Amino acid sequence: MANVEVSLKEAMTSIDGALGVALVDYTSGMALGTLGGGKDLDLMVAAAGNTDVIRAKVRTMEMLGLQDDLEDLLITLGTQYHLIRVLRGGSVNGLFLYLVLDKGNSNLAMARHQLRRIEGELEV
């Protein structure tokens, strides 16, 4: 099992094109940890904003009567992918991993696969 710091480092080093990663509590919007980012990518602001995205999607699923789990969301920008992986399980319920990728230097399928693997090893 890996702690938050180890998991974030793993995401940044094992996922090609990773620009930043955060572990976020979507009940509060607070980032429990961040790595990467920079002046053009404020991960604390992104964490709070993407909490609203998760909440909106959950509300929409409820209004539609969908009885299913939300796995991940993808936001595609001109030069970046923003991948939000909702975590499930005992110690990680209510959290999501937020990963920003350079669109030109990443493989989206592999990034999703790696995030799923990192989720399986994460213990908060």
Salt bridges, closest charged atoms under 4 A:
GLU5 OE2 - LYS9 NZ 3.02
GLU10 OE2 - ARG117 NH2 2.70
ASP40 OD1 - LYS39 NZ 3.54
ASP52 OD1 - ARG55 NH1 3.81
ASP72 OD2 - ARG85 NH1 3.80
ASP72 OD2 - ARG112 NE 2.89
GLU119 OE1 - ARG85 NE 2.76
GLU121 OE1 - ARG117 NH1 3.51
